[in-house]
Amino acid sequence: MGTVPVFPHREPLTRTDLESIDDDGRRYELVDGVLLMSPSPRPLHQRVVARVLTAVSRECPREWEALPAPVDVVLTDNTVLIPDVLVGRRGDFTERALVGVPVLSVEVISPSSRMIDTQLKRATLEKAGCPYYWIIDPYEPSLLCLSLHDGEYRTVAEVRGDQTARLTEPFPVTITPEDLVVDYLD
């Protein structure tokens, strides 16, 4: 793997700086001009992402599209996130990114991303006006579904293990955390 990129200026980084980084297998994001780097995800993480994407894609309205990472979500010139699964309006996607606020952003917690996913990204997306934010912890396993009301996230569902979340917004989805992590080869 390559080294972490070095930028010749001290100002907050921008989307242009982010796009100049060579693909080295890491995930780079920006929050208020600060570079965040995370390693390649583990198989458990990707198993959960694939199963959430399948569940969400099944019911996603035609005017929206559900995609897995890595897809940049450009909130501002100095804030670019990469949700593990995102649902966005088709018209907001460009050739390179989703420009604007997604309808739904889903994060699957990794050991290295817990604080970023549960606090930093949550606060950033709340401030940006993302209507729905889900956090999945595959190690419990659990699912926390948040919905934006009056500018603040409120819990609409929180389930663990074999409990099932039957969601109606942003569209009907049924998810059981335990089913997201089971390795069917065992």
N, C-alpha and C positions, 0 to 999 in steps of 0.2 A: 504494500500500500504506500501511497505517496505521503508527503508531509502535509500538515495543515497549511492552507494558503496564507500568504502574508500580503498585506495591502500597504502601499506606500504612503497612505494618508491617515490622518487621525480623526477625520470627521466620521459621523455615523455612516455605516455601510448602506448601500442602496441595492436595488434589484439588479442594476447593471453590474455591480461588483459580484453579486451572487452568480449571475450568468457567466462570469468570466472564469469561474472555478472549473478545473478539469474534472471529469467524472472519475472518481477514485473509489467508488463503491460506498462512500459515506453519504449521509443525508445532511444537507446544509439548509438551514432556515435562518430568517432574520426576524427579530422582534425589536422594534424601535431602533433599528440600525446596529443591533448587536448580533453577531454571528453565533448560531447554535449549531453544534455538530453532534450527530449520533451515529453509532456504528451500524453495520448491516444487521437487520433483524434476525432473530433466532427462528427455527422451524415452528415452535409453539406459537410465536407471534404471528407468523405468516398463515398458519392453520386457522387461527381466529379471524384474521383479516379476510381470508378466502370465504369462510363460512358466513361472516357478517355481510360481505359483498353479495353473496348468493341470496341471503334472506332479504336484503334491501332491494336488490335488482328485481326480484320477483314482483314487487308491488310498486316500484317507482313509476310515477306518472310519465307519460311520453314526453312532456315538455321539460323534464329534468333528466339528468344522467348521473348514474352512480359509477364511480371509478375508484380503483385502489391506488395507493401510493406507488411510485412517486409522481404526483401532479402538484405543481406549485399553485398555491392560492395567494394571489396578490391582493392584499388588503390596502396597502399604501406603498409608496415607493421604497420605504424602509422597513416594511413588515410583510414578509413572505413566509407562509407556513406550508407544511406538507402533511395534511392529515392522513391517517392510515386508510380511511375510507371517506370519501366525500360525495355528497349529492349536491349538484349545482344546476342552475337553469341553463339549458342548452345554449342560449344566446350569450351567456357570460363566458363561455369557453373560447379561447383563441387557439392558435396553433401550438402555443407554448404553455398556456396556463389557464386557470379560471381567474378572471379579473373581477374582483368584487367579493361580496360575502356569500359563502355557500349556504344552502338551505339546511344542510346537516353536515356536521363534522364529527367523525368518530376517531377516537384514539384508543389504541390497545397499549396498555402499560407494559413497558419493559423495565428490567431492573435499573437501567441507566436513565429512564425517562419519567419516573414517577412524579417528581416535583414539577417538571416541565409540563406534563400532561394535565395533572390535577390542579395546578395553580396558574402557571404562566400562560399556557395556551387557553385555558378556561377563561381567565381574566381578559386576555387579548380578544378572543372571539365574542365574549360578552360585550365588551366595549365597542367592537365593530358592528354588533347587531346581528350576529349569527343566530337564527331562530332556534336551532336544535343542536345540542352538543351531547355526545355519549362518550362515556369513559368505561372501558372494559378492562378488568383486571383478571388475566388468565390464571394467576397464581392462587386466587381465592376459590373458585372463579366467581366474578360478580359483574353486574352491569348497572351503571348509574346513567339515567336518561334525564337530561335537563332541557327545559324549555324557557325561552326568554319572555318575561312578563314585566312590563314597565321598566325595561332596561336592565333587569336583573334575572339571572338564572334561578329557576325554581325546579325542584325535583318533581318529575312526573312519574317516575318509576325507579325503584331500586330493588334488585333481586340478586339472590345468591344461589349457587349450586344448582339444584334441580327445580328451583322456582322459575316460573315463566312470566315474562313481561309481554302483555298483550297491548301493544301501542296502537293508537289511532292517528297520531300525528308524528311527522308530517304526512304520513300515509300509513295504512295498516301493516304492521309487522309484528310477528311473534318470535321471541328469542328466549332461549333457555341457556344461561351461561355455561352450565356443565356440558351441553351439546356442542358448544364452540371449541372446547379443549380436548374432547375425547379423541384418542388415537384409535381408530377403528381396527388397526392391525393387531392390537393387544389381545 
